[in-house]
Structures are given as C-alpha cells and as structure tokens.
C-alpha cells in the first residue's frame, strides 16, 4: 500500500542528460588524478568489471523508473491515477515521474507495505553513507542499484542539512560504457535477486519483473530464467500466475492492481503455482486457480487456516469432490457447445487429453458468493468422505433424530419449514436407497 499521507521535503529537480554526463565525466577525470582513488568490481554485461567510485552531489543522479522493486507500487499508482501503462517507462527523464518515484522509494525505504527493512531509519541513525557500499550508476547518472538509499539520504539531508551534512555527496560507482535496457536488467537482477537475495524484494514485484521482461523487452523465458537465476519452469509458471492474480484483484476484489491486498498470501499463490503446473490438463489448471481466488478472497476471515484450505482443496484426491460440491451447490451446468477436452495446445498435440471438468462450469463458479461458512462446509464434506464408517454413523444419527422428531411437538409457526425440510430428506433418502439396492 502506498502511503499518500506522507509529507516529503526533498524537491526532485532533474538535470539534462548531457549536463549530468559531463559532470560525471569531470568527476572521473578528477578521480584519475587522485592519489587516493578507489574502484570496485561490478557485474556488467555478463562479467565483472572495475568501476571508479566518485562522490556525486545527491541532486545529480536520477532514479531508475524501471526498477524491479517498485513494479507493484507503480502498477497500483498507475491504476489509481488513471494513467497509461507506459506512464513511467516512457518518461524516464521526466521530473514529474521522478518525483512520484521518489515517493514510492521513500515508502519502501521506510518499511511500509511488504518492505520490512527500514533503510531510512538505519541511515538516519548512522548519519553517514558507507563508502564500501556505493550506489551504482551509469555514465548518465541513472541509478541501477541503490535507489532507496539515494531517496533516503536526499530526504534526510533536506530535513536537517547541518545534522546530515555528510549526505550532501554520495559515493557512486560509475559504469562508463553504454548499457542497453537488457544490460541494465541483467545487472539489476544480479544485485537485487541473484547475489543478495534480499527479503525486502517483494514477491509480486519479482514476478511483475518477469512480466515486463517478457511483454516489454520481448525476451523469451530462457533469457529471463538465466538473468534471474531461476528455472525456466518457474519463470513460465510465474508469468501465468501474475495474470491470474490480476484477474483475482479485478474480478473478485474489485480493486485492480492493489497488490497490497494479497501481498501476505505468498504461500497460497506459490502453492497454487506448483499445483497448477503439475497437471497437463488446462481445464483442471483453471479450477486450481479458481480455488486460489476463492481462498484468497476469504483469507482475512480464515486466518492461518487459509493456506491449509488451499492445500486441501487443490489436492488431486479432493479436487473433483470440491468441483462437484460447488457445481451442485450453485446448480451450475456446462454450456451446450462445450466439449470436455483440454484446451492446452501441448495436450492437443499429444492426443487431446480429455478432462473430467467443464471449463464453462469453472468459469461460472461465483467467487464473491462463497463465504468462510461454505468453505468450512466443503472441508467437512471432504472429511466425511474420507472416513470409512462415516456413512453408517450418519445413517444412525439421521434415524435417531427422525425418531425424536416423530414424538416432538410441532409448533404451527414452524410446520411449513419442517414439512419442506422433510420432503427434501425424503427425496435424498430415496436416491440413496436406490443406489444401495442396485
């Protein structure tokens, strides 16, 4: 969630690109002549290269607007403010976008939302910037790694220039060669995902990064998997997962792009990703996703049990029972034209694997109407079917209750309801009797 109520003192002022580059090159020239110059190795274009470390004025660098960490927050901001999808990515040098990015970064640096590490307070307490941990910028001053730290020192220095005097300049390692968008993605992934494995890189932004690399940079899953040091299967399934999460937020919650609503549900969605890609039946996969959406929507009321419900309902042994229960409960019927065949292209090539589920029925399952009470009913139904003696015990209980009802007083005000219930019992009993007599 983005804290819109926070008040910031620092005013972003983007300098022209050529001015920034000229200034950085002047710093590098000065660095070369210094007797105490420092440099450090950084992972660039697939190999380690030494970069000069210079002290840059904090006003000079610009934020990386395609920063993977802010993908989920940017997406929420874009939706809330009715802006186009490329609002940030097509305006990297724009002062307005940089100002908004400053706000998002400070939110993260202060530990709001899913970002538990409070970088802002750490820097505030220390009141100096570690020289052995410089930010990483390109020759034009765009920050590739260290955006949150830069936003923090800017805000702190502006709040008290005397106390935070040491933040007026910030140590920056400079990549002097030209970098493509792909080069930047690789370097950022190395330092924010592969190398440091930082827990404050929220899981939504991680899979949103896959979405961006696939849809915007037009990279294939193999390239993305190598860049992020993840398996190709994980990358592909995560790409599909973010689509389902977006559908859940829009259709079920009615709040598109509000990723904060499901940020604490990583276990639920990760379990769903695993289960969904163990099956070759694309229709079964849709049912698994639908169950995740139902559990997600009720997770606040289910508490810690939400994950357990998800595991239980998506288990292949229980999946058909859950499907049949929901189908019967909401009187769902398949579309007349539907064929019970998987629509997965790979399955079609393999010989059109039939599915035991109807896609149109799954699509009709009303997620918003399913409340915690019904979820508990389904769990009880599953437990009932697992017990060998459950049917016998239930029949004994029914007989005992009917016997008691026979001698009970029947208040006139309740007779209509009692009569209706008993007629339903008779019908269901007849079906069970017919089944036993076959």
N, C-alpha and C positions, 0 to 999 in steps of 0.2 A: 504494500500500500504506500502511496506517495503522500507524504505529509505536506499538504498545501499551506498549512498554517505557519510553517517555519519562516522566520524573517532573517534574511541574509544581508550582510553589509557589503560584501565584495561586488563590485560592478565589472562585469566582463567587457573588455574592450579589445576586439580582435584587430591586430595589426595586419597590414597587407602581407601577402605571402613573400614577395620579393624582399620586403624590409626585414621580415623575420629571418629569412635565409641569409641575407647579407650580414645581419647581426651575429648569427650563429657562426658563420664562417670567420668573422672577425675574432670571435672568442677562441676558435680553434687555432687561428694564426698566433694569437697571444699565448695559447696553451703550448704550442710547439716550441716557443722561445723560453718557456718557463723551466727552471731547474727542478721544480717540484711537481712536474706534471704526472697525472695519474691516468691510467687507462684500464679497461677491464674487458673480458671476453663476453660476447653475447651471441646467442644462436640466431643467425641471419642467413636466409636462403639455403637452409639445409646444412650449414656448418658454422663452427664458432669463429668469430672474427673480433679483433680488438677494436674498441671504440674509445675515443678520447672522452674524458669526463671534465666538463666545464661547468662553472656556476652561472646559471642563467637567471635573469630577473623573472620573478614569478608572473609578471604580466605578459611575458613573451610567448610561452607555449600555448597551443590550443588543444582542446580536448579531442579525443578520438570518438567521433559520433557513432561509428560502427562498433564501438566497444561491446564485446560479447556480454559483459556483466550487466549492462543496462538494457539488454534487449527486451526483457519482460516489462520493465518500467516504461521504456519508450513506447512500447506497444499499447500499454494502458493509457499513457498520456495522449497518444495519437487518437485513440478512440474517444476519450473523454472530451477532447477539444475539437473533434470532427475534422481532423487533418488527414491529408493523403498519406498512404503507406510510405512514400519516399520523402516524407517531410524532413527527416534527419539525414538520410543517406544522400540526398541530392543537394544538401545545403551545408556541406562540411565547414565552410568558411564563414557562414552567416552568423552575425553577432547574436541574433535572437535565439537561434538554435543552440549556440554555445552557452548562452545564458540559462536556457532551460536545462541543458546537460549539466551545468554546474549545480543546479538544484537537485537533480536526480543523483548525482555523485555524492553530494553532501548528505542526502538521505541515507545512502548506503554507508558512507564513511562514519555516520553517527550510529549505525547499527539498527536502523529501522527496517521493518519487514523481515525478510529471511536472512538479512546480513547481520549476524550476531556479533562479529568482531567490530569493536568501536575504534577505528583508526584515528578518528578525530580526537577523542579523549587521550589516546596514547601520545599523539603529537603535542597536544595541549600540555600534558604533564611534563613531557620531555623538553619542550620549548627549543628544540634544535633538530635538524634533519641529519640522519646518519649518512655520512659521506660514502660508506661502503655499500649503501643500498640506493644508488641514484635512480631517478626515473629514466626511462628510455624514450628518446625522441628521434624522429627522422631529421634530415637536414633542413626541412621547412618548419620544424618546431612542433609537429603533431606528436602528441604523447601516445606511445604504443603500449607502454606499461607504466603505471603509476598515476593514473588519472584521479583516483580517490585521494591519494596523498597530496597531489597538487591542489585539488579543490579545498582540502583541509587547511593547508598552510596559507592559502590565499585568504580564506575566511578568518583564520586566527590572526594573521598579520594585520588585516584591515580592522579587526576588533580592538587591537592594542599594539600599535606599531613599536612602542618602546619595549614592552614586555617580550614581544615576539620578533625582535629586531633581526634575529638570525634567519628568519623565514623570508627576508626580502629577496634573497637569492637561493636557488635550489640546485643541488648537484644533478647534472643531467649527462647521461651517456649518449653520444650522438652517432647515429648511423649515417655515414656520409654518402653512401651510394644510393641510387634510385631504387625505390621499392614499389612494386605493383600491389594492388589490393590483395592478391593471393599471398604475396610475400608477407604482408602485414598480418594476415590471418594466421599463417604458419608460426610467425614469431609470437604473436599474442597467445595462440593455443599452447605453445611450448611453455611459456612462463606462467600462464594462468590456469592451465589444465594439466599438462603432462608433468612439468617439473615440480611445481609447488603443491599441486593437488589441494588447493585452498578450499576449505569447507564453506567459505562465505560466497563462493561462486554458486549461486542458487541453481537448482536442477532444471528449472524452467528456462532460464537464460541459456543453459548449456544446450538444451535441445532446440531452443529458438535459434541458436547459432548454427546448428545443422540445417535448419530450415532456410536461413539466409544464404549459407554457402551453396545450397542446392538450387534454390529458386532465383537468387540474385546473381551470385557469381557463376552459376551454371556448372558447378563442379559435380562429378559423379561420386557415388557413395564410397568407392575405393579411395579416392583422393582425400575425402573428408575423414575416413577412418584412420588413414596414415597420419594426417595432420593432428588429429585429436588423440591418437594413440588408443583407439577403441576398435573393437571388432567391427567388421562390415555389417554383420547381422544386427549388432546393437545400434549402429547408426541408422540402418534402414528402418528398423522397428521403432526407433525413437522418432524418426521423421513422420511415420504414420501416427504415432502416439500424440504428438502435438496437434495434429489435425483433429483427433478425437477429443482432446482436451478443449480445443477452441469450440468445437461443436457443443460440448457439455456446458461450457460457460455461456454460450449464446442461447441455446435452446432450453436448457434446464434451469440454470440460474437466472437467465435473462440479463446477464451482465457481461457482454463480450469483453475479452482482453483483461478482465480483472483477475489476474493470476494469483493475487494475494488470497483469494477465496479458496484455492486448492494447494497453496504453497506447502502446507503442512501435511499433505496427503501423498507424499512421495512414495511411501510403502505401498499404498493402494494402487497407484498408477504403474509403479515398477513391476508389481506382481501381475498386473493386467498385461503389460507389455510382454512379459515372459510367457504367460499362458496363451495369449493371442497368437504368438508366433511359434507355438509348438504344434499347432494344427494346420493342416493343409486345406481345410475346409473354410473358405472365405465367409460363408454364412455363419458358421459356428463362431468365427472370429468376431463378427458383428455382434453376436449375442454376448460374448465375453466383454466387449466394450460397453454394451448397453448395461450390463450388470455393474460395471465400474461406475457408470454415470449415476445409477440408482443409489449405490452405496455412498458415492461422493456427495450427492445432494443431501443425504441424511447423516453424514459423518459427524456433524456437530452434536446431534442428539444421541448417536450411537456411541460416541466417545471412543475409547480404546478398542471396543469390540468391532469397529468398522472394518479394520483390516482382517479380522477373523471371519467376518461375514463374507468379505470379498474372496478370501481363500476358499471358504466352504462352497459358495455358490458357483465359483468358476471351476471347481474341481470337476474333471471329466465324468466322474462317477455320479455327480449330483446335477450336472448341467442340464440334462434332459428333464429331470424332475422339476427343476426351477422353471424351465421353459413351459412345461405342461401346466404347472400350477398357475403361472401368470396368464397363460393362454385361456385357461378355463375361468379364472377369476374375473377377467375383463372381457370374456366372450369374444375373443379375437379369432377372426377367420382369414385364411390366406386369400390373396387376390385371385380371381378366377384364371387369369392368364399366367400365373406363376408356375414355373416348373421347378421341381425340387432338385435343382442341380447347382453345384458350387459355381460361382462366377469368377473364381480365381483363374486367370489366364494359364498359369502353370498347371493347374489341375485339369483344365480343358485339354491341354497338350498331352497330359499324362493319361487321358482317357475319360474325362468328365466324371469325376468322383461325385456320386450322389450325396446329398446332405439329408440328415434327418430333421432339419429345421426349415421353416419357411421364412424367407427374408422379409416378406411383407408383414408377417406377424410380429417379427422382432421390431420392425420399424414402427408398428402401431402400439407397442408397449408404452403406456403413459407414465413416463418417469416422474412427473410432477405429482401424480396422484398416489404414488407409492410412498407411504409413511413408515416410520420405525415399527409401528404395530404390525403392519403387513410383513415387513422384513422378518420380524420375530416369528410370525405365523409360518413363514416359509421354512425357517430354521427348525421349528417344531415338527413340521411335516417331514423334513428330511430325517430328523432323529427318529421319528415314528417308524419310517420305512426301514431304518437300519436295524431296529430291534425285532428279533425273530418272534418273540411272544407278544409283541405289541398288538397285533390284530385280535388275538384271543382275549387279552386283557381289556381291550377297548370294547369288545362284544359283551363281556361280563359287566363292564361299567354301564353300558347302554341298557342292558336288561335290568340292572339294579335300579337305575334312575327311572326307567319306564314303569317299573313296579311301584316305586314310591309315588310317581305322578298319578298312577291309577287311583290311589287312595287319598290323594291330596285334595284340598279344597280348591275350587276353580273360580276365582273372583270374576264376576261378569265383565269387569273392565279389561281383564287380561285374556278372556276366552278367544277373542279374534286372533290375537298374536299366537297363542298356544296352538290353536287349530291350524294356522298357517305353517308353523314350525313342524307340527306332527305330520302334515301332508308331505312336506319335503322329506322328512325322515322316512316315511312310507315308500316314497319313490326311490330314494337312495338304497333303502333296505332291499327292495325288490331287485334292483340291479345287482347288488352283492349276492343275493340268493341265487339269481340266475347264473352268475359267474361260478358259484360254488357247485351248482348242480350239473354243470357241463362236464 
